[in-house]
């Protein structure tokens, strides 16, 4: 609702402060408010016709998508002609079309959806290989580039990772000096646990303490030791599996 209030409020000429207060007061907009039976806070008058019109328009917009997004590399594949099976509209990009149903609809109908995603970092790596070949006569590829170079991991441990895919966010860079990865799988664990679920599930700090030898490594059972070995027995405590 807040997004609808903000967009309609701006279109109706309300001030930025009024729009902000209105959006934050959305919990007050009950049937009594619209019936003019209550007086709300933040200086609003429930009988103000301009305000009532703004809220009535907001009601009509709630639940509708704010904009039509276009997936960069999403394809829907069907056995028969797609236009015979679902409605299609022109996309914003030239010579591109979108279907009018969302991903949940087509999944329920059994349509095949394929996401072909590109990664700009692969282009950076290719250009780096080209530069290494041009200036240093090194014929590097993804297959023969040296693995687990200590100097690289020393750089990573100092959070010198701006422009490095997956470990350049502030949260990742904050974690790197504490975890001090020494091999590729350390980075796998790093990327996996710096996520809302493991953070809220209290997995990060116990893992770091066990990794640094501050806490003993313990497992819920002997059977789970092999599964949880790489995370030193740590798991997300809020997961339904562990309740």
C-alpha positions as CSV (number, residue, x, y, z in Angstrom):
1,X,0.0,0.0,0.0
2,X,2.8,2.4,0.8
3,X,4.1,2.5,-2.8
4,X,0.6,3.2,-4.1
5,X,0.1,6.0,-1.6
6,X,3.4,7.6,-2.6
7,X,2.8,7.4,-6.4
8,X,-0.8,8.7,-6.2
9,X,0.0,11.4,-3.6
10,X,2.7,12.8,-5.9
11,X,0.3,12.7,-8.9
12,X,-2.4,14.5,-6.9
13,X,0.0,17.3,-6.0
14,X,0.6,16.6,-2.3
15,X,3.8,17.9,-0.8
16,X,6.7,15.6,-0.2
17,X,6.2,15.8,3.5
18,X,2.5,15.1,3.2
19,X,3.2,12.1,1.0
20,X,5.7,10.8,3.4
21,X,3.4,11.2,6.4
22,X,0.5,9.7,4.5
23,X,2.5,6.6,3.5
24,X,3.7,6.0,7.1
25,X,0.2,6.4,8.4
26,X,-1.4,3.9,6.1
27,X,-2.4,1.7,9.1
28,X,-4.9,4.4,10.0
29,X,-6.9,4.2,6.8
30,X,-9.9,2.1,8.0
31,X,-13.5,2.2,7.0
32,X,-14.2,4.7,9.7
33,X,-11.5,7.0,8.2
34,X,-13.1,6.9,4.8
35,X,-16.5,7.5,6.3
36,X,-15.3,10.7,8.0
37,X,-15.9,9.3,11.5
38,X,-12.4,9.7,12.9
39,X,-9.6,12.3,12.9
40,X,-6.2,11.0,12.2
41,X,-2.8,12.2,13.3
42,X,0.0,13.9,11.3
43,X,-2.3,16.9,10.6
44,X,-4.6,15.1,8.2
45,X,-8.4,15.7,8.2
46,X,-10.4,12.7,7.3
47,X,-13.1,14.9,5.7
48,X,-10.7,16.7,3.3
49,X,-12.2,15.9,-0.2
50,X,-8.8,16.1,-1.9
51,X,-7.3,13.7,0.6
52,X,-10.3,11.3,0.3
53,X,-9.9,11.4,-3.5
54,X,-6.2,10.6,-3.1
55,X,-7.0,7.6,-0.9
56,X,-9.8,6.4,-3.1
57,X,-7.5,6.3,-6.1
58,X,-4.9,4.6,-3.9
59,X,-7.4,1.9,-3.1
60,X,-7.9,1.2,-6.8
61,X,-4.1,0.8,-7.4
62,X,-3.4,-1.5,-4.5
63,X,-2.5,-5.0,-5.8
64,X,-1.6,-3.9,-9.3
65,X,2.1,-4.1,-10.5
66,X,3.9,-0.8,-10.5
67,X,5.6,-1.4,-13.8
68,X,6.0,-4.1,-16.4
69,X,9.4,-5.7,-15.9
70,X,11.2,-7.4,-18.7
71,X,13.5,-10.3,-17.9
72,X,16.9,-9.9,-19.6
73,X,17.1,-13.5,-20.7
74,X,13.8,-15.2,-20.0
75,X,12.2,-17.5,-22.6
76,X,9.0,-19.4,-22.6
77,X,8.9,-22.5,-24.7
78,X,5.8,-24.4,-25.8
79,X,5.0,-27.2,-28.2
80,X,2.4,-25.1,-30.1
81,X,2.4,-21.5,-31.1
82,X,2.7,-19.4,-27.9
83,X,0.3,-16.7,-29.2
84,X,-2.4,-19.4,-29.4
85,X,-2.0,-20.3,-25.8
86,X,-1.7,-17.0,-23.9
87,X,-1.9,-13.3,-24.4
88,X,1.2,-11.5,-25.6
89,X,2.1,-7.8,-25.5
90,X,4.9,-5.7,-27.0
91,X,7.8,-5.1,-24.7
92,X,9.6,-1.8,-24.2
93,X,12.6,-3.1,-26.1
94,X,12.3,-3.2,-29.9
95,X,11.4,-6.6,-31.4
96,X,10.7,-8.1,-27.9
97,X,7.5,-9.3,-26.5
98,X,6.2,-10.3,-23.1
99,X,3.5,-12.7,-22.1
100,X,0.8,-11.3,-19.8
101,X,0.9,-14.1,-17.3
102,X,3.3,-14.3,-14.5
103,X,5.8,-17.1,-13.7
104,X,3.4,-18.8,-11.3
105,X,0.7,-18.9,-13.9
106,X,2.8,-20.6,-16.5
107,X,4.3,-23.0,-14.0
108,X,0.9,-24.2,-13.1
109,X,0.1,-24.7,-16.8
110,X,3.3,-26.6,-17.4
111,X,4.9,-24.1,-19.7
112,X,8.7,-24.4,-19.9
113,X,10.5,-21.2,-18.7
114,X,14.2,-20.9,-19.2
115,X,16.3,-18.0,-17.7
116,X,19.4,-17.4,-19.7
117,X,21.5,-15.2,-17.5
118,X,24.7,-13.4,-18.4
119,X,27.5,-12.5,-16.0
120,X,29.5,-9.3,-16.8
121,X,32.4,-10.6,-14.7
122,X,33.1,-13.3,-17.3
123,X,33.8,-10.5,-19.8
124,X,36.2,-8.9,-17.3
125,X,38.0,-12.2,-16.9
126,X,38.3,-12.7,-20.7
127,X,39.7,-9.1,-21.1
128,X,42.1,-9.8,-18.2
129,X,43.3,-12.9,-20.0
130,X,43.7,-10.9,-23.2
131,X,45.8,-8.3,-21.4
132,X,48.0,-11.0,-19.7
133,X,48.6,-12.5,-23.2
134,X,49.4,-9.2,-24.8
135,X,51.7,-7.7,-22.1
136,X,53.1,-10.8,-20.3
137,X,52.9,-13.5,-22.9
138,X,50.8,-15.6,-20.6
139,X,48.3,-17.9,-22.2
140,X,45.7,-18.1,-19.4
141,X,42.3,-19.7,-19.6
142,X,39.7,-20.7,-17.0
143,X,41.1,-24.2,-17.3
144,X,44.8,-23.5,-16.6
145,X,44.7,-20.3,-14.4
146,X,46.6,-21.1,-11.1
147,X,44.3,-22.2,-8.3
148,X,44.5,-21.1,-4.6
149,X,47.2,-18.6,-5.1
150,X,48.3,-17.5,-1.6
151,X,48.8,-13.9,-2.7
152,X,45.2,-13.7,-4.0
153,X,43.8,-15.0,-0.7
154,X,46.0,-12.6,1.3
155,X,44.4,-9.7,-0.8
156,X,41.0,-11.2,-0.2
157,X,41.6,-11.4,3.6
158,X,42.3,-7.7,3.6
159,X,38.9,-7.1,1.9
160,X,40.6,-5.7,-1.1
161,X,37.8,-7.1,-3.3
162,X,36.2,-4.1,-5.0
163,X,35.0,-5.4,-8.4
164,X,35.4,-9.1,-7.4
165,X,32.1,-10.9,-8.1
166,X,30.2,-12.1,-5.0
167,X,32.6,-10.8,-2.4
168,X,32.5,-7.0,-3.0
169,X,29.4,-6.0,-1.0
170,X,29.9,-4.3,2.3
171,X,28.6,-7.3,4.2
172,X,31.0,-9.6,2.4
173,X,34.0,-7.2,2.8
174,X,33.2,-6.9,6.5
175,X,33.3,-10.7,6.9
176,X,36.5,-11.4,4.9
177,X,39.1,-10.2,7.5
178,X,37.4,-12.2,10.2
179,X,37.1,-15.4,8.2
180,X,40.5,-15.0,6.3
181,X,39.8,-17.5,3.5
182,X,42.7,-19.8,2.5
183,X,41.0,-21.8,-0.3
184,X,38.2,-21.7,-2.7
185,X,35.8,-23.6,-0.4
186,X,36.3,-21.0,2.3
187,X,34.8,-18.5,-0.2
188,X,31.9,-20.9,-0.8
189,X,31.1,-20.9,2.9
190,X,31.7,-17.1,3.1
191,X,29.2,-16.4,0.3
192,X,26.7,-19.0,1.7
193,X,26.5,-17.8,5.3
194,X,26.5,-14.0,4.7
195,X,22.8,-14.2,3.9
196,X,19.7,-13.1,5.8
197,X,18.7,-16.7,6.8
198,X,22.1,-17.8,8.3
199,X,22.6,-14.3,9.9
200,X,19.2,-14.4,11.6
201,X,19.6,-18.0,12.4
202,X,22.7,-17.3,14.4
203,X,25.1,-19.3,12.3
204,X,27.8,-16.7,11.4
205,X,29.4,-16.0,14.8
206,X,29.4,-19.6,16.0
207,X,31.1,-20.7,12.8
208,X,33.8,-18.0,13.2
209,X,34.4,-18.9,16.8
210,X,34.8,-22.6,15.9
211,X,37.0,-21.7,12.9
212,X,39.3,-19.6,15.2
213,X,39.5,-22.4,17.8
214,X,37.5,-20.4,20.4
215,X,34.7,-22.9,20.6
216,X,34.8,-26.7,20.3
217,X,33.5,-28.3,17.1
218,X,30.4,-30.3,17.9
219,X,27.8,-32.1,15.8
220,X,24.1,-32.8,16.5
221,X,24.8,-36.5,15.8
222,X,27.4,-38.8,14.4
223,X,25.2,-39.3,11.3
224,X,25.3,-35.5,10.5
225,X,29.0,-35.1,11.0
226,X,29.9,-35.8,7.4
227,X,27.2,-33.4,6.1
228,X,28.1,-30.6,8.5
229,X,31.8,-31.2,8.5
230,X,32.7,-28.3,6.2
231,X,30.7,-25.8,8.3
232,X,32.3,-27.2,11.5
233,X,28.9,-28.4,12.7
234,X,27.2,-25.1,12.4
235,X,23.7,-24.9,10.9
236,X,20.9,-22.3,10.8
237,X,19.2,-22.8,14.2
238,X,15.9,-21.2,13.0
239,X,15.5,-23.7,10.2
240,X,12.4,-25.9,10.7
241,X,14.7,-28.9,10.4
242,X,16.4,-28.1,13.7
243,X,13.4,-27.0,15.8
